[in-house]
């Protein structure tokens, strides 16, 4: 990727882009050419139970270059953007250049724009939120405060649930908390910010080919390892394709139906990512995916 040749070697690098757009390959090229540690900024790649299905770097890739924050969280452990920022803060205090790569836009925006300090949501409120989200998402949306509802992506159930839980637990809307955001850990002027542009017609065939490659590399076996104690409410269970493969293994749907559903959800996720990047990363340097 020729883009790697244009990246200054004396600055931290952030790489965003939709799923299957080639972010990891670009990060590895940049780290190879200019040095640095590759740091995960994907909310599912932190979990130890999904290497294949979350498209984590392979064991060989991790051995070839230093990687951090990949597969280090137990499947049962909650992990938030605040947890991720605390870990990245520790890496930023070291001497090494960081090449931070991932498709979780909230992680990257929080790093460069700051993150509001919001009190922890009690477990009982989280459980109530999980149940309401599954049973009646429109009711959850209707219960939000007007200011937060106006700013949220209401098509993203996870964001809606988070806002609902904050309001329920604190009595204040999430937007009010976010108005008190502290300075960012990594200001924009201190790093190179890249976002890959991947048009739908170019990306969709890659999504299909990659999912089939995941199946060939053992994604079904990985899902089988997660059957015992499977809980769809866990953050680690949100890996795209996981619910479908679990349903297939439980003989609830056919293999072809599981594959097709997983592809549909992946394409929808990529669309949400592109929408986020256009709205929140307009000041980032745009590179064509390749």
N, C-alpha and C positions, 0 to 999 in steps of 0.2 A: 504494500500500500504506500503510494508515494506521499500521502498526507503526512506520514510519520517523519519525513525528511524536513518538513516545514515547522516542526514543533521545537521551541527553544528547550535546550537541555538543562537550563538552570531554574526552571519553574515547575511547580506541581502541575499535573495535567488532570483534567476531568473529562470523561467521555460518556456521553449519553446517547441513547438511540433506542428504537423499538426492538423488540425481540427478533432474533435471527438476522439482524442487520450487519453483523460483522464487528461488533464492538470489541469483543475479546481478542480477535486477531489483530485489530489496530493497536490495542493496549500492549500486546506482546511485542509487536514490531517497534513501538515507541520505546518500551523498556529495553529491548535488545539494542536499539541504535543509540539511545541517549542515557541508558541506565535508569534504575528506579525499581521500586517495589509496586507490584500490581495489587490494588486494594479493591475488594468487592463492594459495590454499591447496589446490590440486588437483594431485595427482602427475602427471597426464597433461597438464594444460594448460600445464605448463612447457615442453613440447616443441614445437619449431618446425614439425614436420611434420604436426601435427594441429590445425588450427583448427576446421574444421567438425565433425569426428567427436568431438572432445573438448568441444564446446560452448563453446569459448573466446569471449569477447566479439568482436563484429565489429570490423572496421577503423573503422567509423563510431563505434561505442561507445567504442573506445579513443581516438579523436580528440576525443570530446566531454568526456571526463573523464580525469584522470590514472590510468593503470594501471601496475602493476609486477609483475614475475616471471611474465608471460604469454608463452609462445612464445619464450623466450630461450635454450633449451638444444638443442643439436644432437641429432638422433635417435640417434646412435651413442654419445653421452656418458652415462656413468652419473650418476645424480643421486639423492641420498638425503635423508632427513629432516634429517640433519645439515647438508647443503649448504643446504637451504632455511632452516634456523634461522640459519645464518651470514648469509645474505642479508637475512633479516628483521631480524636484530640491527642491521645497518647502517641499515635504514630507520627503526628505532625510535630511533636516535641523532639523527635529523633533527627538524626542527621541526613536521612535518606530522602530522595525525591520520591513522591508518591504519584502513581498513575492510577487514578480512581475511576473505576469503570462499572457501569450498570444501567439498568433500565428503570430503576425506581426513582422517578423524578423527585418525589418528596425528600428522599435522602440528599440528593444533590442540591436541591433548592435550600434545604435547611442548612447545609454546610456553607453555602455562599451567601445566604440571606439572613441566617439566624433562625432559631427555633424558640417558640414561646415555651416558657416553663409552666406546664399545666400539672396540677396535682394528679397523683395516681388515681385511676378509677378502681374502686373496690371490686373484689371478685364477684360479689352478688349483683352489682350493676352490670358487669361484663356478661354474666350469665343471662341476665334479663335482656340485655341487648342482643346477644346471640339468638335467643328464642324469638324475640320480636322481629329481627331481621329475616329469619326464616319464615315466620308466619305471616307477617304483614308489613312489608317494607314501606308501602305508601303511608301507613299510620305512623311509622317512624319518621318519615319525611315531614308529615304534617305536624309532628310534635316539636320540630326544630324552631328555634327563635328565628325571626324574620331576617335579621342581618346575616346570620350564618347560612341560612337556606339560600339567600340571594347570591352568595359567593361560592358555595359548594358546587362540585360536579355531582349533581343528584343522580346521575347514571352510574355512579361508582358506589356500590353498597358499602364497601369498607369505609369510605370517607363519611358516608351518611351515618353509619353506626358509631364511628368515632365521635362525631359531633353530637349525636344523641346522648352518648355515654357521658361526655364532658358536661353537657347541660344538666343531665340527670344527677350527676355526682356533685357538681359544684354550684349549680344554680345560675351559672353564667354561660353565655354562648361561647363557642370555641373562637369566634371572630374577636370577641372582647379580650380573650386571653392572648390571642395572636397580636393584638395591637401593642402589647407590652414586650415584644420580641427583643432580646438582647443582641449585641453586635455578632456578626457571623464569625465562625472559627477560621474560615478561609475566604477573605474578601475577594471579589472578582479581580481586582487589580494585582492580586498576589498569585494568580494561576492562569493557565491556559484552559479555556472552556470550549469543548468541541461537542457538537451534536450532529449525529448522522441523519441525513435525510434519506428515507427509504420509501419511495412511492408504492402504493398498494399493488399495482400490477407487477412490480419487480419483486416485492416482498412475499406475496402470497405463495408462489411456487417454492420459494426457499423455506417457508414455514412448513409446507407439506413435506418437502424432502428431508428437512431436519427431524420432523417428528418420526418419519419412517426410519431414519437413521437411529434415533433414540430407541425405537422398538428393537432394531437389529442389535443394538449395543446392550440390551438387557433392561429396558425400562419396565417391562412386564414383571420381571423377577424383582426389581426394586419395589414395585407396587405390592407384590406378594409379601415381601418382607415387612410391609407396613399394614398388612391386614389385621394382625393381632393388635387390639386396642385402637383401631381406627376411629378417629373422632373428627368429623368434618368441620367442627367449630374451631379446631386448633389452627393458628396461623400457618404452621408447617404443612397443613393439609390443603392449603390453597394453591399448591403447585398445579399449574395448568396441565390437564391430562390425568392428574392423580384421581379425582373422583370418578372419572370415566373408566379408568383401568381397574379401580377397586370394584366398581359396579359390574364390570365384565367378569372379574374373578369370582364375584359372588353369584354369577349366573343370572344377573338381573337384566342385562342387555347383551347383544351380540358383540363380537369383536369389531365388526365393520361399523356398527353403530357407535361403539366407544371411540374408535379412531375418528370418525366423522365429527362427533360432538367435540372431541378434543381440538380438532383443527378449527372448528367454528369459534370456540372460545379463545383460541390463540389469536385468530385474526381479529376478533373483537378487542382483545387486550392490546394488540398492536395499534389498533385505531385509537383507543383511549390514550395510549402513550404518545402518539403523534399529536393528538389534541393538546395534551399537557405541554409537550415541548414547544408547540407553536405559541401557547398562551403564556408560558412561564419562562421560556428560554429564548426569547426573541433577540436578546443581546449576545447570545452565544455565537461562536463561529460555526457556520453550517458547512458540513462536508457531505458530498454525495457518497452514499453507501456503495461499497464495491467489494 
